[in-house]
Structures are given as structure tokens and as C-alpha cells.
Amino acid sequence: MSVVLDTAAVRPADRAEYWHEVISHTFIPLDVSLLESAPAPATVTSHQLGAVQVSLVEAGPQRVARTAGLIARGGEDHFTLALQHHGTARLEQDGRQALLRPGVFAISDAGRPFAKELHESFAFTAFHWPRSAMGGSEEDLRELTATVFDTGDGTAALVAAYLARLSRSAGSLEPEVAARLAATALDLLLVLAQERRGRSVPDAPEAARATLARVKDHILRHLGDPGLAPERIAAAHHVSVRYLHKLFRCEGVTVARWIQQQRLAVCRRDLAGPAAGRATVAAVAGRWGFVSASHFSRSFRAAYGVSPREWQAGLATGPAPAAVRPRLLGGGRRESARTSGPAVPA
């Protein structure tokens, strides 16, 4: 559910004080000085995605500061990433200056003083999260603050595109999905920090886990695409096919096998759903990327011990068939055949 805070209904003479309260309540205690004699209306629209708060901020010229005194009042364990949409901003922290133009982003650390100036009307999306939600060393996190990331290409471009899509979808995501996608965003930022420090990203365990999380998320969002294949997945994440296979080998499963497991899980869920009696086995299989109904049936029986029709019929007439037994999935996870929900990334 979105939370909208708007100064349009507030008298212009009271907008400065009200806006100060809005910003400090939404994020952290801050000093806010409006740079207009007659402040224009301003809005903040927020959504909570797991540990990450996503807020679209639209307002007129202003200056924002975080002082040592305000740090002592709380919020010191948070970071804020601002993805600029229009207008420009100048962020100063740790002796560094970052000029934010539309399309770029920068991060501030609420645990240390900073100042931000916006001398024209602006809009940006802020991603706000606690330090505990993000891994990495203190050095990794410091590498992110008050630094402009060129989003023209490379990892920064991937991060910016992911954040932009996440913010556009924020109001329509189910809580569980939202939390998982937000965690992936933080993993991506950690990869960016490690890359910035010159670490060999493919060799860093944290980076490998982050990449694997992004890949799994990509697969789950494209399960219905029959053309989903290692080559396309690798290209979408700017890694080699060989490295992609290496990531899944660490989990004791191949890429193709993991895709099949997820497809079978959602097919089994759909066959057990309220509309299962009206859906044919072939239709459910095709919906989730199986191009051959016979191949789907063989794979389903191998995984769950019964055919799709038997599973569907057994649920329609009473308890699940006795032949259904839990199967061990890749990576050592045990899946109960009586669980109807889709599998999620480890």
C-alpha cells in the first residue's frame, strides 16, 4: 500500500515547516531549508518492499543537511540512494562531492554528516534501507557514498535499470515478491561497491551469491518463456555461460534442471488450484514453458511419483495419491509434494 504525503492542501506560509516534518518522518532527522519565498506544493509517495523503503520525492528548490546533532537523534544505521529523474542535485559527504543529473544515482550514509543542495524543481526516487539488510564490509559501504555512478554502461547501468523497474512496480508487488526483489537490489549494490574497489567480482563469494540471486529471480520471472536457456540467461546478466554453470554447480544442480524444478513446482500448484478442474494438463504445461505435453508428463511423474492427471484427479476427489513422496531438489532442499506454493530461490 502506498503512503502519500502532500503539501498542496497546506497554506504556503506553513509548507516549509510541514515539509520538514514530512522529510524527517519519511527518512531520518534532517534540517530542511526551502529556497523559495513561496514554496510550491511537494509530494512524497512511499512503498515498503521488505527492508527497503522506496519513495518518489517531487518538490521545489531546497537544501537538506544531516549534522552530528541530528545523527544523535537516530537513524544513523541507514543508507539512502537517490536516483535522479529531473533537476540536478549536489551531494557532499566524506569530503567528496557528487553532482546528480537525471539518470544517475548516488548514496548517502546517515551515520555521518552530509549536505544536499537542489537549486531547481526536482524529482528523484529514494531507496532507504538499514545497514543490517546489506552485507559487505565497512570499506565496501564507504565506497558507495557520495559517489556518482555513470549509468551509461557496465554494472552501474544494470543497477540503475533494475532500480528504475523496481520503483515503477513497487505499488503492484506482492509482499513476498517485493522483499525478494528488494534484497536483490541490495545484492547488486554490493557487487557495484566491490567492483569499484577493484575486487575481482567473479571470485568474491558475496558477488557470486548476488549474481546467483539475480539469475534465479530472472528465471522465476521468465518461467513461461519456452526459449529460456543458459545462453540467454548469461547474456542478460553479462556473464559467460561457463560462469553461469559454475554458479549452479555450487548448488549441486544444473541450470536446466533448476529451471525444470521451478516449472514443475508452479505447474503442480496450478493443477491443484481452484480452477484446476477447468484447465487441461497441456494448457498448464504450456503456460509454464513446457513445449511438449508428453515430456512434461514424464518429468512430473519422475519428480512426484504420479502423472499430472493423477495428481489433479486425486486432489479433486480427496487426499493426494499415496504414491506422492517428497523429492530431494538440487542443493539438498527437500520439497514436500503436498505443498502447493511455487518454489523460491534458496
N, C-alpha and C positions, 0 to 999 in steps of 0.2 A: 504494500500500500504506500502511495506517495504522500509526503508531507510537504505542503506548500506554505511558505511564509512570504507575505506580500505587503509592501508598504503603500500600495495605491490608495487604500482606504484611510491612511493616516494623514493628518494635517501636515503640510510641508514643513511647518515650524517644528514638528515633533519627529520628523522622519530620521534625523541624524541619531537621536537617542534610541529610537526604536530599532534602527538598522544595526546599531552597535550591539544591542541585546540579541538580535537575530543571529548575527555572525558568531558571537561568543557562545551562544547556546548551541548552534549547529555544529561548530567545530571545537575550538578551545578558547580560553580567555584571551582576548586581543584588544588592543587600542585601535579604534577605527575613527579616522578623520575624513569627513566628506569634503571634497574640493569644489563643491558647487554652492553658490549662495542660495539657490532654490533647488534642493535635491529632487531629482526625478524619481519616479517610482522604481522600486527594485524588488527582485524576487529570488528566492532560493527554493528549489524543488528537489527533495531528497528521497532516496530509496535505500533500504538496508539490504545488502547482499552478503549474507554470512557475517564475517568480521569486517567487511568493507562497507563504508557508507559512501554512496555516490550522489553528488549534489550538483545540479546545474545552477550557477550563480549568474545573474544578469543585473547590472547596476551601472551607475554613473561614476565619474572620477572620484578616487579616494586613495587614502594611504592607510595601510594596516601595519601594525608593529607588534612584536612579541618581545617583551622585556623580561629581565631577570625576576622582577616582582610578579609579573603575570605567570611566569613559569612556576613560581612557588605556589600559585593558586590552583594548579592542577593541569592535567592534560599533557604533561611532559613526556609521556611514553607513546605519543602518536606522531605519525607522518601524514603529510598531505601532498598529493600530486595534483597539479593543476594542468589540465590540457586546454590550451587557449583556443577559442573559436573566433572571436573578433576583438579588435582593440589590442593594445600592447601593455605589457607589464614588466616591471623591473624588480627582481628579487635579489636581496642581499643577505648572505649568511656565511659565516666562517671566513670572512674576508674575500668571498667570491661574489661576483655579480652575474646574474643570468637575465638576459633580455628575451622575454617571451613574445613572439609574434604568432599570429594564427597558424595552427597546425603543429606547434611544438609544445613540449611539456617540461616541467621542472618540479623538483620535490623540495619541501621544507621539513625540517626536523623540529618538532615542538619542544624538544628538550634543550634547545639552545636559542639565543636571541636571533631574530631576523626581522627584516622590514620588506614591505612590498608596496610599490607605488604603481598606480594605474591612472594615467593622466587623461584618459578619454573613456567614453562609454565602452563597456566590455561585456563579454560572456565567456565563461570557461566552465568546464566540468571538473569538480574536485573529487578525488578519491581519497578517503580518510580512513586510516586503519591503525590499530595498536601495534606496537613493536613486537609483541608476543605472537602475532599472527604471521610473522615473516621470519624465516630463518636467516642465516648468514651472520658473518662476524661484524663487529663494530666498524672495522675498516671497510667492509663491503657497503654498509649502510651509509657511511660518511661519503663514499664515492658518488652516491646518488644525489646528495643535497646541493642546492643552488648550482646545478649544472644543466645547461641547455643541451638537450639531446636532439641531434639532427635526425628528423624523421623521413628524410629523403630515401634512405635505403638501409639495409642491414637489420640488425636486431632491434634498433630503436624504431624503425618503420613498422616492424612486426608488432612491437609492444603498443605503439600508438594506434594502429589499426584495430588491434584486439580491444583496447580500452574504449575506443570510439564505438565499436559494435556492442560492447557490453553496456555502455551507458545508454545507448538507444533502446536496448532490450530490457533495461532494468525494471520497468513497470509491468512487464508481462511474464516474468520468470517465476516458476515455482520455487519455493524457499530452498529445497534441497539442491536443485539445479543451480540456483543463484549462488549459493555458498560454494559449490564446486567450481563454478566459473570464476568467482572472485579469488579463490585460492590459486587457480591457475594464473590469474593476472599477477599475483604477488610472486609466484614462481618465476614468471617471465622477467619481472623487475630484478630479481636476484641474479638471474642469468646475465642481464644487462650490466649490473654492477660488477660482476666477476669478469665479464668481458672488458669492461672499462679499465679494470685494474691490470689487464694483460694476462689474466689467468687463462690457461688452456681449457676452454669451456667443455669440450667433449670428455676431458679427463677428470673433471671435477664431479664428485658424486652428487652434490646438490644440483648441479646443472643437468646431469643425466636424469635425475628424478624429475626435474622440472620439465625437461623435454618429453619424457615418457608421459607425464600427466597431460601435457598439451596434446600429444599424439592420441592418447586414449579419449580425451574429450572430443577431438576431431572425429575419431572413428564413431563414437556414440552419436554424434550429430549427423553422420552420413551413413548410418547403417542401411538405410533403404536404397542406397545407390549401388546397383549391381556392378558398377565399374570400380568400386573401392578396392584398391590394390596397393601393395607396398610401394610401387614406383610413384604413384600419385600422392600417396601419403607422405613419402620422403620429400618430394618436390614441394609440397605445401608447407613443409617445416624447414626447408633449406638445409637438409641433411642428406647424406648419401644413403642409398638403400642398404648398403652394408652396415652402416652405423645404426639404422633403424632395426635391422635384425638383431644386432648386438644388444640393443636396449631390451628387447623382448626375451632374448636368451637368458638374461639375468633373472627373469621371472619364470624360467622353465617352460616357456611356451613360444610357439612361432607367431608371427604377425597374423598369418592366415587363420591359424587355429583360434587365436584370441577373438578375431572378428567373428568367426563362426560361433563361438561360445556366446557372444553377446547377442547375435542374431537369433540363436536358438532360444535364449532366455526370454527375449521380447516376444517371439512367436508363441512360446508356451504361455506367457502371460495373456496374450490376446486370445488364444484358444480357450483360456479359462475365464475370460471376461464375460460380462452380462450379454454381449452381442455375439458370443461365440457360436451359438446355435445357428445364427444367420450368416456367418462367414464361412466360406469354404476353406479347406486346408490350403489349396493352391493360392487363393487370394491373400491369405495371411502370409504365406511364404514369399509371394511376390512383393508384398508391401515392404518386407524387410530384406530385400536384396537377393533372395534365392531365385536363380533363373530356371531351375529345374525342380518341379514338384517331387519327382522320384528321388532326386538327390537329397532334398530336404527331408523326406520321409525316412530315408536310410540314416541320415545324420541324427535325426530326432530320436529314432529307436536306439541308435548306438549310445546316445547321451543319457536317455531317460528310461530305456528298457521297454517302452511301449511305442506304438505308432502314434502319429498326431491324431488320427481318428479315434483310436482307443482312449487317448488322453482326454480328448474333447467329449467323447461319449461317456466316459467314466465320471467326469465332473458333472455332466448333465443329469446322470441317473443316481448319483450317490457318491460315496468316498472314492478317492483316487485309486486306480488299479493297484493291486498289491505288488505287481511286478516293478513298480516305480521305486527306485532306490536312489539315495544320494550319490552323486558322481563327484570325483575329485577333479577340480578345474586346475588350469595352469597356475603355477606359483604356489601350489599347496593349499588353495582355498577350497573349502568343502561347501557345495551348494545343495541345499535341501530341495528335493523335487516338489515339495508341497508349497514352496514359496512362490507367489505369483508375481512379485515385482521384478523389474528388469535388473540385470547385473550392473554394478557401477565399478569404476576404476578402483584398483587397490590403492 
